[in-house]
Amino acid sequence: MRISNVLKTALAPLVAFASAQTIEQTLTAALPAGKAYNLSTLQSLITESSLGKDEFTRVGGLLGGGTVFAPTDASFAATVALNGGNPIPFVAQVLLYHISTKLVDTAYLQANKLSFIPTLLGNNSLASVPSQVIKVEANLPNVTVSGLIPVEVIDTIVASNGVIHVVDGVLLPPSNVSTILTNLNALNDATLSFKQLASALDSQNLTTIVNTASPITIFAPTDSAFFAVANAVPAATLTKMLKSVLTYHVIGDAVAYQPSSGSYKTLQGESITVVNSGGSIKINGSNASFLSSGAIVVLSNGVVHVIDTVLVPPTIAASLGSNTLAPASPSGTTKAPAAGASSTGAAAPPTAKPGNAARSVAGTAAGILGAVAAAVLVLA
């Protein structure tokens, strides 16, 4: 299951039409007749009265070429509704997250099924991540673009100096890992639940570290993976090794959006081995693997890769007999620990009821939107 499937709408085909105008001219002109969407809200935001003189000059000066992801009027209305009817916070920074100097045209999308595009939204307090990125997944004619939540490209306008992709949602800048885990856990989706990981990070006083370390790459085991550990390792042993195991899942000096084959030193001090074979990625041999490209989540300070197995440092593996523990069953048959005996020492979360993942996520989305205000305070 893809994380993006939790929130995104149905796929829409990528259609393109050409304009002899520049990106800036196209965004301020009337749309051709017959379009099923409007961009008047975006046009009204790219004004001096909306942004203020300084921000208007800044944003306008950055529309000189490259790629713009343009939310429709309906997208803006939905985002405002999720924010309780209040305006989108830090709108200038949010707009910058929709602009890239990189040309992401049809030729690029044909050659790159998965890519991470730097935007003009920077993060000055995180010097090692100078540009906040968006994830672009191309399965032409369908294209999904993700920041904090995924949106779909529904139309494309080829301008004289770049390309405008019309999208069906507002791209919200990424947040830190604890915010991401909190909002995913609120969905109560058993397949993509990280309550054990969140609890473990808190219990070992690691939450602040993973939220602020930069750059950072985190390999995040699902709850099912942690339950497999609880079934295989005595509770006392697990408690003793927990901090070492958790920090073994964190690369603290690199953002590996698409890690290449090689050895990566972790915060724990020992290294993991990654084998990338045509996009199929394995960690420490053939046991631990990434779930899918949809299970890659961008952070304000790096990236999270969801994995199906808990990794074990080599120094601990000797006593356990392996440097990974059995991957969680894809059929969901991994046995959860008895109540009060979860992998973190806390009671195992209740089993998700069918349909919970498909329920309305308006409340969770509102929480995500509220987090934008905190997230972009450090973005400039």
N, C-alpha and C positions, 0 to 999 in steps of 0.2 A: 504494500500500500504506500502511496506517495504522500508525504506530508502536505504537498500543495493541494491534493485532492480534498483535504479537510475544509478548505475555505474557498477554493476557486469555483468559478462558474463554468458552464459548458464551453468547450473549445469553439473558437470561431475561426473561419478561414482567413489567411493572410491575402489581402487584395491590395494592389498598388495602383496609384494613378500619379502622373507626372505634373509638376508645376514649374513654370519658367521663373517663378519668384524665389527669393531666398527664404530660409526658414523663418526669419523674423517677419518678412512681408506676408508669408503664407499664414502665420499664426495671428496676424492682425487683420487679415482680409476675410471677406465672406466666403463660406464654403461653397463648392459647386452644388448645383441643384440636385436633389434626389438622395442626399446623404441621410442615413437613418439616425444620425447623431448630431449633436451640436457641440461647439467648443467655445461658446460665449463666456462661460465662467472662467475658463483659462485665460481667454482674451482680456476679461475684466480684471484679472489678477495681475497681469503683466502690464500694469499701469503705474504711473507715479503716485496717483491718489491712493492706490491700494498698498503699494510697497513702501512708499516714502521715497524721497529723491535719491538718497544714497543707494538703497537696495535696488531701485528701479534702474539706475545707471549701471549697477553691477550686473544684474541679471540680463539686461538688454545687451550689454557688451559681451556677454558669453554666448549669445545666439548667433555667432558668426560662422558656424559650420559644425558638422558632426551629426549627432543624433539627438532628437527630442522625443520623449515618450509623453504623449498628450492625452490626459484623462478627459473623458466626455463630461458634459453637464450632469448627466445622470450619476456618474462616478463621484463627482464632487458633492452632489446632493446626498448620496448614500453615506458618504464619509461624514458630512456635517450631521446627519441624522444619528449616526453612531456616536457622535460626540455630544449628544443631548441637545442638538440644535445650535450648538455654539460653533463659531468659526474654527477652522483648522488652525491649530497652534503653530507658530513659527512658519508661516506660509512661505516666506522667502527661502528658508532653508529646504523646505519640502520641494519647492519648485526646482532648486538646484539639484536635487536628487533625481530629477527627471531629465537632466541634460548631461550629455557626454561629448567630449571632443572626438571620440572614436566613431568611425563610420560603421554603423551596424545596418548595412543594406542587405538586399536579398542574396547577393553573392557571398557576403560574410556568413549569413545564416545557413546557406547551403553547405558551407565548408566547416561550420562549427555548430554541432548539435548541442553542446553545453559550453557556456563561457561565462566569465565574470567580468563585467564591464565597469571600469572606473567612472564615477560621476564627478560633477563639479562640486559636490558637497564634501568638504574636507573636515578633518577632525584634528584641530591643532593641539589638543591635549594628548593625542595619541600619535606621536610623531612618526611611528613606524607604520601607521595606516593612514597615509596622506589623503587618500580618496576613498570615500565610502563606495562600495560596489553594489551592483545589482546582478542577480543571476538570470541568465537568459537561456531558456531551453527551446530549441528549434526542432520541431518534428513537422516540417512543412507539409501542408500549408498552415499548420498551427504553431503559434509561438507563445510561450509563457514567460512572463517577466516577474521576478520576485525580489522584493525587499523584505520588509517585515511580514507581508502577506503577498500571495501571488495574484497577478492580473493577467488578462489575455489581450493580445494584439488583435484588433478587429478591423483595422484598415491601415494602409501605409500611403503616405504622400512623399513622393520623391521631389525634393526641392533642388534648386540650382546649386546649393552649397551643402547639401546633406540630405537627411531623411527624417521624416516625422512618422512615428508609429502611434496611431491612435489606440488607446488602451481603455479597457472597461472598468478600471479601478484606479484609485490614487495610490501611487507608490509611497509607502511610509518608510522612513529611514530605519535601519536595523537597530536593535537594542542589545543589551547584554544577555549573557546566557541565562541568568536566573529569571529574567523577565520572559524569555522565550520558553523556558521549562514550565514556568507558572502558567502561562497561557495555553500551552499544549496539554498540560495536566488537567486544566479546567474543562477540556473537551471530554474527559473520561472515555477516551478511546484506548481500549486495552492493547491494541497493536502498537500504538505510538504513545505510550505512557512512560514518563520519566520520574515518577514519584520517588522511587528508590534512589536514583542518582541525585535528585535535589536534596533529599533527606541526608544522604551520605556526605555530600559536600558541606552541608550545614554542620553536621555532627563533627566534622574534622576541621572546621574553621577555614574552609577553602573557597567559600562562595565569593568573598571579596577579592580574593586573588584571581579567580577565573573571570570575574567581572571587569577587572581593571588592568590585568597584565596585557601587554601589547608589544608585538603582535602575538596572536595565540591561535592554535589549532586544537580543537577538542574532539576526541572520539567518544561518543556518548552511547553507552549500552542501554538498551530498553529495559523496562521492568522484567520482561520475560528472561532476559539474559541474566539479570541479578538473581531471579528466582532459581535459575539453573545452578548458580553458584551456591546458594543457600542449601540446595539439595545435595551438593557434592562436598562441601567443606564444613567442618564443625564450627559452630557459632563462635567459640572462643578464638579459634584460629583466624576466622574471618575478621573479627573485631580487631585483632592484633595487627593484621596486615592491611586493613582498609585504607589508611592514608597513603601507603606506598602504592597500592593498586590504583587508587584514584589519580594520583599524580603521574602514574605511568600512562594515563590516557591523555596527557596534555603535552603538546609541544609549545614551549614558551618563547621561542625566538623566530617564529615563521608563521605566515599565513599560507597554508597549503590548501588552496581551494580545490585543486586537482593534483594531489600529490604524485610525483613521479617515483619510479622505482628507486629504492635506496634505503639508507639507514637514517633514522631521525632520533636525536637525543630528546628525552622527555624531562619534565620537571622533576621526576623521581630520581633521575640521574642515569638510568640505563636507557638503552635504545630499543626502538621498535623497527622492524623491517617491513617495508612496503613493496609489494610487487604490483605494478600497474601494467596490465596486458590489454591494450586496446580499450581502456576505460573500465575493464573489470579489475577491481582492486581487492587484494588480499593483504592481510596483516599477519606477520609472524607465521608464515607458512600458509597452509590452505584452510585453516580452521575459522579464522575471523574474517568476515567480509562486510563491505558496505551494503546497505539495504538497496539503495537505488540513487540515481541522480536527484530524485525528488526528495531524498532524505539528506540533503546538504542545505544547511541554514546559515545565511550570512549573519555576522554579528557586527556591532559597532567597532569591535576590536579584533575581529578575526572571523573564524568559521567553525561550525559544528558539523561533524560527520556522524550520522547515526550508524551504529554497528550492531551486529546480532550476537555478540559474544563479549564477555568480560575478559580483558587482557591481564595477564599475570607477569610481573617482572621475573627475569631469569633467576634472580637470587631466591625468589620465593617458589618458583616453578619446580626446583629440585625436590622440595618436600611434597609437592602436589603431583608431580609426574608429568606436567605439561605447562607450556607457556600461554595456553588459552584454556578455557573451560567450554564444555559443549555448547554449540550455538543453540539459541532458543528455537524450539520447534516452529516451523512456518505454519503448521496447522493449529497452533495455539494449544498443543497438548502438554507443554512443559508444566510440570507440577509445581504449583506455588507452595511456599513453605507454610507450615501450620501457623495459625494466628499467633502473633507475638514472636515469630521467629523468622522475620524477613532478613534479607541480606544486609540491611543496615542496623539491625537490632530493633527496628520498629515493627509494629504490626503490619502485616501485608495489606495493601489496599483492597477494597472490595472488588469483586469481579464486575467488569463493566457489563451493563445490560445491553442487549441488542438494540441498535438504533440510536444509542447515545452519541456515536460519532457523527451521525447524520442529522442530529437535532439542530435547531437554530443556534447559531453561534453569535448572535447579536450582542449578548452580554459580554462574551469573551472578546469580541472584536472591539467593543467599547473600551474594555480594559486595555487592549493593545493600543488603541488610539490615545488613550490617556497617558500611556507610557512614552508617547512621542515627545511630549513636552519635556520630560526629563531627559530623554535620549538626545535631543538636539540642543540642549543647553550647552553641551561641550562641542558642538559641531559649528564650523564656521566656513 
